[in-house]
Amino acid sequence: MSEHVHGKAVLDELNPLTRNLRQAIPDVYAGFRELHHASFAPGQALDTRMKELIAVAISVIDECDGCVASHTRAAVRAGATKQECADALAVTFLMGGGPASVYAPRAYAAFCEFYDAEHPAEG
């Protein structure tokens, strides 16, 4: 099995690729950015932290490493804990079966990488 990277390494790989495409289609990226900000703004019932944890779970079901990395980092920044992430990932096993049992640990590793970088004393 080849080495699989998580978290920051995935984002570092995607950043220049994203930048190149964003330069080619800036209006599309601007529209997506607006949608992104509106979607993750605190709502009447769900705060940004909870919305990011939902996005982490969806990222696992979609088997998207870039989404996993992006949303685990955002969940940490929004104040999610390791246990909250683990609890959200537990649901993916039901909804995604075997593939989720592969992607959920990757997501948890990415989350922990970002969490430990933000909270070095708790690591």
ChimeraX commands (.cxc) that place a marker at each C-alpha (Angstrom):
marker #1 position 0.00,0.00,0.00 radius 0.5
marker #1 position 1.38,3.42,-0.89 radius 0.5
marker #1 position 1.97,6.06,1.75 radius 0.5
marker #1 position -1.07,8.22,2.30 radius 0.5
marker #1 position -0.77,11.79,3.54 radius 0.5
marker #1 position -3.28,13.73,5.56 radius 0.5
marker #1 position -3.93,17.24,6.69 radius 0.5
marker #1 position -1.41,19.93,5.87 radius 0.5
marker #1 position 0.45,17.88,3.25 radius 0.5
marker #1 position -2.74,17.51,1.22 radius 0.5
marker #1 position -3.45,21.23,1.39 radius 0.5
marker #1 position 0.14,22.08,0.49 radius 0.5
marker #1 position -0.16,19.91,-2.62 radius 0.5
marker #1 position -3.50,21.41,-3.65 radius 0.5
marker #1 position -2.72,25.10,-3.02 radius 0.5
marker #1 position -0.71,25.81,-6.20 radius 0.5
marker #1 position -3.12,23.76,-8.31 radius 0.5
marker #1 position -6.09,25.67,-6.92 radius 0.5
marker #1 position -4.33,28.99,-7.39 radius 0.5
marker #1 position -3.69,28.21,-11.08 radius 0.5
marker #1 position -7.31,27.30,-11.78 radius 0.5
marker #1 position -8.61,30.23,-9.72 radius 0.5
marker #1 position -6.61,32.57,-11.98 radius 0.5
marker #1 position -8.26,31.03,-15.04 radius 0.5
marker #1 position -11.83,31.20,-13.68 radius 0.5
marker #1 position -11.89,33.92,-11.02 radius 0.5
marker #1 position -15.64,34.59,-11.21 radius 0.5
marker #1 position -16.47,30.95,-10.51 radius 0.5
marker #1 position -14.17,30.93,-7.50 radius 0.5
marker #1 position -15.65,34.20,-6.25 radius 0.5
marker #1 position -19.13,32.72,-6.44 radius 0.5
marker #1 position -18.04,29.56,-4.69 radius 0.5
marker #1 position -16.32,31.61,-1.97 radius 0.5
marker #1 position -19.59,33.49,-1.36 radius 0.5
marker #1 position -21.50,30.21,-1.12 radius 0.5
marker #1 position -18.85,28.81,1.22 radius 0.5
marker #1 position -18.99,31.81,3.57 radius 0.5
marker #1 position -22.80,31.79,3.63 radius 0.5
marker #1 position -22.95,28.04,4.24 radius 0.5
marker #1 position -20.57,28.11,7.20 radius 0.5
marker #1 position -21.85,31.28,8.84 radius 0.5
marker #1 position -23.44,30.62,12.22 radius 0.5
marker #1 position -27.11,29.84,11.74 radius 0.5
marker #1 position -30.13,29.96,14.02 radius 0.5
marker #1 position -29.58,26.39,15.22 radius 0.5
marker #1 position -26.10,25.31,14.11 radius 0.5
marker #1 position -22.87,27.15,14.78 radius 0.5
marker #1 position -19.85,27.10,12.49 radius 0.5
marker #1 position -18.18,24.36,14.58 radius 0.5
marker #1 position -21.09,21.98,14.06 radius 0.5
marker #1 position -21.36,22.81,10.36 radius 0.5
marker #1 position -17.66,22.07,9.88 radius 0.5
marker #1 position -18.03,18.72,11.68 radius 0.5
marker #1 position -20.89,17.88,9.31 radius 0.5
marker #1 position -18.62,18.82,6.40 radius 0.5
marker #1 position -15.89,16.55,7.78 radius 0.5
marker #1 position -18.34,13.64,7.86 radius 0.5
marker #1 position -19.55,14.37,4.33 radius 0.5
marker #1 position -15.92,14.57,3.17 radius 0.5
marker #1 position -15.36,11.06,4.48 radius 0.5
marker #1 position -18.45,9.74,2.70 radius 0.5
marker #1 position -17.33,11.46,-0.52 radius 0.5
marker #1 position -13.79,10.06,-0.03 radius 0.5
marker #1 position -12.29,13.50,-0.75 radius 0.5
marker #1 position -8.85,13.99,0.81 radius 0.5
marker #1 position -8.77,17.70,-0.02 radius 0.5
marker #1 position -12.17,18.22,1.58 radius 0.5
marker #1 position -11.13,16.18,4.62 radius 0.5
marker #1 position -8.00,18.31,5.07 radius 0.5
marker #1 position -9.78,21.60,4.52 radius 0.5
marker #1 position -12.74,20.88,6.79 radius 0.5
marker #1 position -10.77,19.23,9.59 radius 0.5
marker #1 position -8.58,22.34,9.73 radius 0.5
marker #1 position -11.68,24.56,9.70 radius 0.5
marker #1 position -13.36,22.47,12.40 radius 0.5
marker #1 position -10.32,22.88,14.65 radius 0.5
marker #1 position -10.29,26.62,13.99 radius 0.5
marker #1 position -14.01,26.76,14.83 radius 0.5
marker #1 position -13.33,25.16,18.22 radius 0.5
marker #1 position -14.18,21.48,17.70 radius 0.5
marker #1 position -12.59,18.95,20.01 radius 0.5
marker #1 position -11.04,15.59,19.18 radius 0.5
marker #1 position -13.98,13.80,20.78 radius 0.5
marker #1 position -16.53,15.84,18.82 radius 0.5
marker #1 position -14.70,14.92,15.62 radius 0.5
marker #1 position -14.58,11.25,16.61 radius 0.5
marker #1 position -18.30,11.28,17.38 radius 0.5
marker #1 position -19.11,12.86,14.00 radius 0.5
marker #1 position -16.91,10.28,12.28 radius 0.5
marker #1 position -18.73,7.45,14.07 radius 0.5
marker #1 position -21.83,8.25,12.03 radius 0.5
marker #1 position -19.88,7.82,8.81 radius 0.5
marker #1 position -19.40,4.12,9.54 radius 0.5
marker #1 position -23.17,3.65,9.40 radius 0.5
marker #1 position -23.68,5.87,6.37 radius 0.5
marker #1 position -20.58,4.86,4.40 radius 0.5
marker #1 position -19.77,1.30,5.46 radius 0.5
marker #1 position -16.36,-0.12,4.65 radius 0.5
marker #1 position -15.00,2.85,2.70 radius 0.5
marker #1 position -15.84,5.13,5.63 radius 0.5
marker #1 position -13.89,2.82,7.92 radius 0.5
marker #1 position -10.85,3.68,5.77 radius 0.5
marker #1 position -11.47,7.42,5.30 radius 0.5
marker #1 position -12.65,8.18,8.84 radius 0.5
marker #1 position -9.28,7.29,10.41 radius 0.5
marker #1 position -7.60,9.47,7.78 radius 0.5
marker #1 position -9.92,12.31,8.71 radius 0.5
marker #1 position -9.28,11.80,12.41 radius 0.5
marker #1 position -5.51,11.81,11.79 radius 0.5
marker #1 position -5.84,15.07,9.84 radius 0.5
marker #1 position -8.02,16.58,12.57 radius 0.5
marker #1 position -5.52,15.57,15.27 radius 0.5
marker #1 position -2.65,17.00,13.21 radius 0.5
marker #1 position -4.36,20.40,13.01 radius 0.5
marker #1 position -5.63,20.22,16.60 radius 0.5
marker #1 position -2.20,19.42,18.01 radius 0.5
marker #1 position -0.67,22.28,16.00 radius 0.5
marker #1 position -3.27,24.70,17.44 radius 0.5
marker #1 position -3.10,23.28,20.98 radius 0.5
marker #1 position 0.50,22.14,21.50 radius 0.5
marker #1 position 0.17,21.91,25.29 radius 0.5
marker #1 position -2.74,19.46,24.97 radius 0.5
marker #1 position -1.12,17.33,22.20 radius 0.5
marker link #1:1,2 radius 0.2
marker link #1:2,3 radius 0.2
marker link #1:3,4 radius 0.2
marker link #1:4,5 radius 0.2
marker link #1:5,6 radius 0.2
marker link #1:6,7 radius 0.2
marker link #1:7,8 radius 0.2
marker link #1:8,9 radius 0.2
marker link #1:9,10 radius 0.2
marker link #1:10,11 radius 0.2
marker link #1:11,12 radius 0.2
marker link #1:12,13 radius 0.2
marker link #1:13,14 radius 0.2
marker link #1:14,15 radius 0.2
marker link #1:15,16 radius 0.2
marker link #1:16,17 radius 0.2
marker link #1:17,18 radius 0.2
marker link #1:18,19 radius 0.2
marker link #1:19,20 radius 0.2
marker link #1:20,21 radius 0.2
marker link #1:21,22 radius 0.2
marker link #1:22,23 radius 0.2
marker link #1:23,24 radius 0.2
marker link #1:24,25 radius 0.2
marker link #1:25,26 radius 0.2
marker link #1:26,27 radius 0.2
marker link #1:27,28 radius 0.2
marker link #1:28,29 radius 0.2
marker link #1:29,30 radius 0.2
marker link #1:30,31 radius 0.2
marker link #1:31,32 radius 0.2
marker link #1:32,33 radius 0.2
marker link #1:33,34 radius 0.2
marker link #1:34,35 radius 0.2
marker link #1:35,36 radius 0.2
marker link #1:36,37 radius 0.2
marker link #1:37,38 radius 0.2
marker link #1:38,39 radius 0.2
marker link #1:39,40 radius 0.2
marker link #1:40,41 radius 0.2
marker link #1:41,42 radius 0.2
marker link #1:42,43 radius 0.2
marker link #1:43,44 radius 0.2
marker link #1:44,45 radius 0.2
marker link #1:45,46 radius 0.2
marker link #1:46,47 radius 0.2
marker link #1:47,48 radius 0.2
marker link #1:48,49 radius 0.2
marker link #1:49,50 radius 0.2
marker link #1:50,51 radius 0.2
marker link #1:51,52 radius 0.2
marker link #1:52,53 radius 0.2
marker link #1:53,54 radius 0.2
marker link #1:54,55 radius 0.2
marker link #1:55,56 radius 0.2
marker link #1:56,57 radius 0.2
marker link #1:57,58 radius 0.2
marker link #1:58,59 radius 0.2
marker link #1:59,60 radius 0.2
marker link #1:60,61 radius 0.2
marker link #1:61,62 radius 0.2
marker link #1:62,63 radius 0.2
marker link #1:63,64 radius 0.2
marker link #1:64,65 radius 0.2
marker link #1:65,66 radius 0.2
marker link #1:66,67 radius 0.2
marker link #1:67,68 radius 0.2
marker link #1:68,69 radius 0.2
marker link #1:69,70 radius 0.2
marker link #1:70,71 radius 0.2
marker link #1:71,72 radius 0.2
marker link #1:72,73 radius 0.2
marker link #1:73,74 radius 0.2
marker link #1:74,75 radius 0.2
marker link #1:75,76 radius 0.2
marker link #1:76,77 radius 0.2
marker link #1:77,78 radius 0.2
marker link #1:78,79 radius 0.2
marker link #1:79,80 radius 0.2
marker link #1:80,81 radius 0.2
marker link #1:81,82 radius 0.2
marker link #1:82,83 radius 0.2
marker link #1:83,84 radius 0.2
marker link #1:84,85 radius 0.2
marker link #1:85,86 radius 0.2
marker link #1:86,87 radius 0.2
marker link #1:87,88 radius 0.2
marker link #1:88,89 radius 0.2
marker link #1:89,90 radius 0.2
marker link #1:90,91 radius 0.2
marker link #1:91,92 radius 0.2
marker link #1:92,93 radius 0.2
marker link #1:93,94 radius 0.2
marker link #1:94,95 radius 0.2
marker link #1:95,96 radius 0.2
marker link #1:96,97 radius 0.2
marker link #1:97,98 radius 0.2
marker link #1:98,99 radius 0.2
marker link #1:99,100 radius 0.2
marker link #1:100,101 radius 0.2
marker link #1:101,102 radius 0.2
marker link #1:102,103 radius 0.2
marker link #1:103,104 radius 0.2
marker link #1:104,105 radius 0.2
marker link #1:105,106 radius 0.2
marker link #1:106,107 radius 0.2
marker link #1:107,108 radius 0.2
marker link #1:108,109 radius 0.2
marker link #1:109,110 radius 0.2
marker link #1:110,111 radius 0.2
marker link #1:111,112 radius 0.2
marker link #1:112,113 radius 0.2
marker link #1:113,114 radius 0.2
marker link #1:114,115 radius 0.2
marker link #1:115,116 radius 0.2
marker link #1:116,117 radius 0.2
marker link #1:117,118 radius 0.2
marker link #1:118,119 radius 0.2
marker link #1:119,120 radius 0.2
marker link #1:120,121 radius 0.2
marker link #1:121,122 radius 0.2
marker link #1:122,123 radius 0.2
view
